[in-house]
Structure formats: C-alpha cells, structure tokens
C-alpha cells in the first residue's frame, strides 16, 4: 500500500513538472512604478515643505508599506537658465536645494522623482510664464541628466512634450537622445516616463520604463472612461517590464477649484483597471486629505498584487457585451492555473453579463476569489458561466483558478503591430471598431512596408503538433499577406477581396505545425496592402 501511494505521489509530481514545463515562467526587471505626484492636486503650487509633508504622509499613512515608493516632483520647481545655460531651480521655493529634498525622501526609505520637458519649455509654463521658458532638455540633454541623477540623486523622471511640440521636434529622435543621456549617467536603474499624451510608438519600449497613452486624466467618469476606451486595444504593448501609463490615480481627489470627484464604484473601477493592465500607480491627490474609503481602495492588497505581478502583462478584452467588458491576464506563470479578471460596466445603466469560463481561458470548474471583498466566492464557482449584475460605472475583480484550456480564438485587437502609434499625423495601422467584427474591433492599415506587420506572440500549444488555422479578413480591393510561424514563412495568400475593408468578412485556412509552449504567428505584406484582420482561429488538426 505504501509503494502504491508513493507511486501516486510520484505521478502527481511528474504531472506538476509537466505543467511547469509548458507553463513558461519569467520575471521582469521592473514592476509598474508606484508612488505619488504633485501635479493633479497642486499644479504649480509646490515648495520644499509641501514635498516633504506629502512624502511623510506616504510613509506615515501606510502607502509606502503597500508599495507606493516614489515621490515625484512635477512642474513648477524650475527657473530660467543662467547666462551660461545651466539649469536653475527656484531657491525661494526650495531654499535647501533639490539635492536636499531628494536626500530627505531617501531618508524615509522612498524614491525621489523629478520632471522636465523634452523640448524648450515646460507644460505648466504654457509657453508664457517665464519660470518654465527655456528650461527643457533640448540642447542640454547630457548636462541636465547629469545634474538630475548624478548630482541631485533622483531616481525617476517624467519628460513631457509641450516644449517638444513648440520647438517642432521629432518625438522618437528627441526621446532617443534623452535616453542616451540618461544611460550615460553614473546613476543606474533610473525610471524614465515618456509623457507624450498618446501611444508614441513601439520604439518607446526600447527607451523608457513607461509611456503615457492618452491626454491627462481628470476626476470625473467621462475622462476616466475615455482613458479606458483608448487602452482596451493597447494591451499587447505592455510587456517585459515596459508599460502603458494610463496617467495618475484620481482616487480620493478633487480637481483644484472644483468639487468634481469619482463615486466609490468609479474609484473601484479606476483602481481595478489600472491594476490589471499593469499601469503605473501614481497617486494624484493630497495625501493628507484622502477619505478613508478612498485610501482603502488604493491600499487594496489584492489589486496591488494584480498590478505588481512579475509577469508584467497587459489584459486584453476576452468578452464583450456592448460597453460591458471582461478583461483578463495570466498571473505568476504564462498559461498557469491563475488569472486576474476584471469585469467593467462602462454604461450609465445597470447591466447583467454571463461571464464565460471558456472566454476566461479555462476548461471545467473554476474557483473565484473576490479582490474587492478579499473572500472566496463559492457561489460563483461554475463550469460554463456565471452571472454578474453591475451598477452603472461599477466593476468586479477576481483571481480565477482552474485547469487552463488551449485558446482557440486570437483577436486582431490583442495582437502586436510593429508600426502602431496614435500620435497625430503619424501614418500608422490602427485598431478600429465595427459591429460586424467578431468582438467589435479589428486591425487595419497594415502592409506596404517590411515593418508594418501584425503578430500574435502568445499562440499556445500544450503538446505541439499540427493545427488548422483560419484568418478572418476584409478587403475592398485585391490584397494579400504572408503567414510566418516562429520566424519561418509557411504560406502566402493573394488576390483577396470582400468588397469592403470593414465588413463582408471572409476567411482563409492553412495548416501549421506549432511547437510545444508559446508560438508567434505573423502576417506581413512588405510590398502591397494587407486586408483588415478580424481574428485568428486555431484548432488541432482532426478536431
């Protein structure tokens, strides 16, 4: 009997080893940045005493223990350069100097952040107020970076682009020059945030730790919804320790001079979406005046764990009913048994949705843990779907565990497009919405360049082998594309046409051999137009 039990235990161990073999695990260099910034609550009204007081509040009120380590000074501390072009700070507002402020923040066990612009003038100056004119980095990249990091010992920098626009600079060229100056500093491990108010381009991941994807947030739901809407289709670009930045947390905050603020349900949705998408968590409020209910939202240990997961993944849409969205991502291991799930009702009416277990990526019964109540939810345990009724603007957040199913449908809007950008005037492929697309969105504007391709990086096979793949497409005129799998071209389709680029969808099929674990599938046409792409469906041959 003892030998029999030992055999069972050994089989269990071998099974677990097999699970680990194909559930690939890795860690990133940086999890999303957590801290606070002064702009949203104080704008230009900052000084040394305020910075120290807010840093102390972060320490005393438990935020630092929860992971909020960065105290980021924003616009308003600088003054015009001297006659030799040296950067100057306002010694009336900061009488002990910027190094002394960084030293105080460090003495609390925290990290110090600072601000500048990529161009000539800062954003707060609006190219009018003298304090910020000419204080940007252009022409001073190396000297200013040495000052900020090697002499003043700051750990983080946010670099705006108001002065970059004013000076007519090219984003990629100027931010590349700045990144080179940062890398040349003696101080290392500097957190670099690009603040361009649009997704700048895939090049940003080679330069920065994070990059803003939208215009500034405000403490009302319409602006928050705009940011969520813009980020729903950008989740392929959060990867490898480099993150989409949805902007600051407006939880427990009121905009200066206004009573505008988020409801409790809206704050939970705000926090949950920022966390599941691995956005930096930078509090934009007066830390001394945060209501207790809002403080509890920002200190939610389960949501923070969701955000700080070492995989550092984005969370694509896995199910959608109108403006009720289900987004999900792996946690701890790629295709492991645990996933984070957030369900959001972005409408102004109460909505009920049946959340599909299959859409969440599982097969059979799953267990759910509620990240808002910090309790297991056996009442929602199921094998097929579970109903959720959500108030307007409300959400639910879970850790789901169970046996993973091989994914069969990969949406184009969760793919990575090499030349994607949302900067105005930049020719780029795009994610567009259409009711006729399989989940309401598709990818368009691809082809006619060797870098203008679309790729799914996470096509998973448990055992490897032969599969049948289907690409759903639409094309007004004659289009074509090559299919490459793991870097090897396997087939070519040409003379495709459905009569329209956004409807009248058709499909093509092909067979493909996948290796065990993760595979990438790329669609490319270097010399001609590609069709709009809706989705990839892939199933084992013979099934």
ChimeraX attribute file (.defattr): number of C-alpha atoms within 10 A of each C-alpha:
attribute: neighborCount
match mode: 1-to-1
recipient: residues
	/A:1	6
	/A:2	7
	/A:3	8
	/A:4	9
	/A:5	10
	/A:6	11
	/A:7	12
	/A:8	12
	/A:9	12
	/A:10	12
	/A:11	12
	/A:12	12
	/A:13	12
	/A:14	12
	/A:15	12
	/A:16	11
	/A:17	12
	/A:18	12
	/A:19	15
	/A:20	15
	/A:21	13
	/A:22	19
	/A:23	18
	/A:24	14
	/A:25	15
	/A:26	11
	/A:27	14
	/A:28	15
	/A:29	13
	/A:30	17
	/A:31	22
	/A:32	25
	/A:33	24
	/A:34	22
	/A:35	26
	/A:36	26
	/A:37	25
	/A:38	25
	/A:39	19
	/A:40	23
	/A:41	19
	/A:42	18
	/A:43	15
	/A:44	15
	/A:45	13
	/A:46	19
	/A:47	17
	/A:48	19
	/A:49	13
	/A:50	15
	/A:51	21
	/A:52	17
	/A:53	13
	/A:54	20
	/A:55	27
	/A:56	19
	/A:57	17
	/A:58	24
	/A:59	19
	/A:60	12
	/A:61	13
	/A:62	13
	/A:63	20
	/A:64	21
	/A:65	12
	/A:66	18
	/A:67	18
	/A:68	23
	/A:69	24
	/A:70	26
	/A:71	29
	/A:72	26
	/A:73	25
	/A:74	23
	/A:75	24
	/A:76	25
	/A:77	24
	/A:78	22
	/A:79	17
	/A:80	19
	/A:81	17
	/A:82	9
	/A:83	6
	/A:84	6
	/A:85	13
	/A:86	13
	/A:87	19
	/A:88	14
	/A:89	18
	/A:90	16
	/A:91	15
	/A:92	11
	/A:93	17
	/A:94	19
	/A:95	14
	/A:96	11
	/A:97	15
	/A:98	21
	/A:99	18
	/A:100	15
	/A:101	22
	/A:102	24
	/A:103	17
	/A:104	18
	/A:105	24
	/A:106	19
	/A:107	10
	/A:108	16
	/A:109	13
	/A:110	23
	/A:111	23
	/A:112	25
	/A:113	26
	/A:114	22
	/A:115	20
	/A:116	27
	/A:117	25
	/A:118	31
	/A:119	30
	/A:120	26
	/A:121	31
	/A:122	31
	/A:123	21
	/A:124	18
	/A:125	18
	/A:126	14
	/A:127	17
	/A:128	12
	/A:129	11
	/A:130	13
	/A:131	21
	/A:132	26
	/A:133	21
	/A:134	21
	/A:135	28
	/A:136	29
	/A:137	25
	/A:138	22
	/A:139	13
	/A:140	18
	/A:141	20
	/A:142	19
	/A:143	15
	/A:144	22
	/A:145	24
	/A:146	18
	/A:147	16
	/A:148	24
	/A:149	22
	/A:150	16
	/A:151	14
	/A:152	19
	/A:153	22
	/A:154	26
	/A:155	24
	/A:156	24
	/A:157	24
	/A:158	22
	/A:159	24
	/A:160	24
	/A:161	25
	/A:162	24
	/A:163	27
	/A:164	24
	/A:165	16
	/A:166	14
	/A:167	14
	/A:168	11
	/A:169	17
	/A:170	12
	/A:171	20
	/A:172	14
	/A:173	10
	/A:174	18
	/A:175	24
	/A:176	17
	/A:177	17
	/A:178	23
	/A:179	19
	/A:180	15
	/A:181	17
	/A:182	26
	/A:183	15
	/A:184	13
	/A:185	17
	/A:186	11
	/A:187	17
	/A:188	12
	/A:189	12
	/A:190	18
	/A:191	17
	/A:192	20
	/A:193	25
	/A:194	27
	/A:195	24
	/A:196	21
	/A:197	20
	/A:198	18
	/A:199	23
	/A:200	23
	/A:201	21
	/A:202	15
	/A:203	15
	/A:204	23
	/A:205	19
	/A:206	10
	/A:207	22
	/A:208	19
	/A:209	25
	/A:210	25
	/A:211	30
	/A:212	24
	/A:213	26
	/A:214	23
	/A:215	15
	/A:216	15
	/A:217	20
	/A:218	21
	/A:219	24
	/A:220	19
	/A:221	20
	/A:222	12
	/A:223	14
	/A:224	23
	/A:225	18
	/A:226	13
	/A:227	19
	/A:228	18
	/A:229	13
	/A:230	16
	/A:231	22
	/A:232	20
	/A:233	24
	/A:234	24
	/A:235	22
	/A:236	21
	/A:237	23
	/A:238	21
	/A:239	16
	/A:240	18
	/A:241	20
	/A:242	26
	/A:243	30
	/A:244	30
	/A:245	29
	/A:246	28
	/A:247	25
	/A:248	23
	/A:249	26
	/A:250	25
	/A:251	26
	/A:252	25
	/A:253	25
	/A:254	21
	/A:255	18
	/A:256	11
	/A:257	6
	/A:258	8
	/A:259	11
	/A:260	14
	/A:261	18
	/A:262	21
	/A:263	17
	/A:264	16
	/A:265	15
	/A:266	24
	/A:267	27
	/A:268	25
	/A:269	27
	/A:270	26
	/A:271	22
	/A:272	29
	/A:273	26
	/A:274	25
	/A:275	25
	/A:276	29
	/A:277	30
	/A:278	31
	/A:279	30
	/A:280	27
	/A:281	26
	/A:282	24
	/A:283	26
	/A:284	26
	/A:285	24
	/A:286	19
	/A:287	23
	/A:288	12
	/A:289	11
	/A:290	15
	/A:291	12
	/A:292	10
	/A:293	13
	/A:294	19
	/A:295	17
	/A:296	11
	/A:297	21
	/A:298	24
	/A:299	19
	/A:300	19
	/A:301	16
	/A:302	20
	/A:303	25
	/A:304	24
	/A:305	17
	/A:306	28
	/A:307	30
	/A:308	24
	/A:309	21
	/A:310	21
	/A:311	24
	/A:312	30
	/A:313	30
	/A:314	28
	/A:315	27
	/A:316	23
	/A:317	22
	/A:318	22
	/A:319	20
	/A:320	17
	/A:321	14
	/A:322	12
	/A:323	13
	/A:324	19
	/A:325	21
	/A:326	25
	/A:327	23
	/A:328	27
	/A:329	27
	/A:330	24
	/A:331	25
	/A:332	19
	/A:333	19
	/A:334	22
	/A:335	29
	/A:336	19
	/A:337	20
	/A:338	22
	/A:339	24
	/A:340	27
	/A:341	26
	/A:342	23
	/A:343	25
	/A:344	27
	/A:345	26
	/A:346	26
	/A:347	16
	/A:348	11
	/A:349	12
	/A:350	13
	/A:351	19
	/A:352	14
	/A:353	20
	/A:354	13
	/A:355	19
	/A:356	18
	/A:357	21
	/A:358	19
	/A:359	21
	/A:360	24
	/A:361	22
	/A:362	24
	/A:363	16
	/A:364	13
	/A:365	14
	/A:366	22
	/A:367	18
	/A:368	23
	/A:369	21
	/A:370	16
	/A:371	23
	/A:372	17
	/A:373	12
	/A:374	13
	/A:375	11
	/A:376	16
	/A:377	13
	/A:378	11
	/A:379	9
	/A:380	15
	/A:381	17
	/A:382	15
	/A:383	16
	/A:384	16
	/A:385	18
	/A:386	14
	/A:387	11
	/A:388	15
	/A:389	14
	/A:390	21
	/A:391	17
	/A:392	16
	/A:393	24
	/A:394	25
	/A:395	26
	/A:396	20
	/A:397	27
	/A:398	26
	/A:399	22
	/A:400	24
	/A:401	17
	/A:402	19
	/A:403	15
	/A:404	19
	/A:405	19
	/A:406	18
	/A:407	19
	/A:408	17
	/A:409	18
	/A:410	18
	/A:411	24
	/A:412	28
	/A:413	29
	/A:414	27
	/A:415	26
	/A:416	20
	/A:417	28
	/A:418	19
	/A:419	19
	/A:420	25
	/A:421	21
	/A:422	18
	/A:423	17
	/A:424	9
	/A:425	7
	/A:426	12
	/A:427	12
	/A:428	19
	/A:429	21
	/A:430	19
	/A:431	23
	/A:432	17
	/A:433	14
	/A:434	13
	/A:435	12
	/A:436	14
	/A:437	23
	/A:438	15
	/A:439	20
	/A:440	16
	/A:441	22
	/A:442	28
	/A:443	26
	/A:444	25
	/A:445	20
	/A:446	28
	/A:447	24
	/A:448	15
	/A:449	14
	/A:450	12
	/A:451	14
	/A:452	21
	/A:453	24
	/A:454	25
	/A:455	21
	/A:456	21
	/A:457	17
	/A:458	18
	/A:459	21
	/A:460	23
	/A:461	23
	/A:462	19
	/A:463	10
	/A:464	15
	/A:465	13
	/A:466	15
	/A:467	18
	/A:468	16
	/A:469	18
	/A:470	18
	/A:471	20
	/A:472	21
	/A:473	28
	/A:474	26
	/A:475	25
	/A:476	16
	/A:477	16
	/A:478	15
	/A:479	20
	/A:480	21
	/A:481	24
	/A:482	17
	/A:483	20
	/A:484	18
	/A:485	21
	/A:486	15
	/A:487	11
	/A:488	10
	/A:489	14
	/A:490	14
	/A:491	13
	/A:492	14
	/A:493	15
	/A:494	12
	/A:495	10
	/A:496	20
	/A:497	19
	/A:498	19
	/A:499	14
	/A:500	14
	/A:501	18
	/A:502	25
	/A:503	18
	/A:504	15
	/A:505	20
	/A:506	15
	/A:507	15
	/A:508	12
	/A:509	14
	/A:510	15
	/A:511	16
	/A:512	21
	/A:513	17
	/A:514	22
	/A:515	17
	/A:516	14
	/A:517	18
	/A:518	19
	/A:519	18
	/A:520	15
	/A:521	21
	/A:522	21
	/A:523	23
	/A:524	25
	/A:525	25
	/A:526	16
	/A:527	12
	/A:528	16
	/A:529	21
	/A:530	29
	/A:531	28
	/A:532	28
	/A:533	28
	/A:534	30
	/A:535	24
	/A:536	22
	/A:537	15
	/A:538	22
	/A:539	18
	/A:540	18
	/A:541	13
	/A:542	7
	/A:543	6
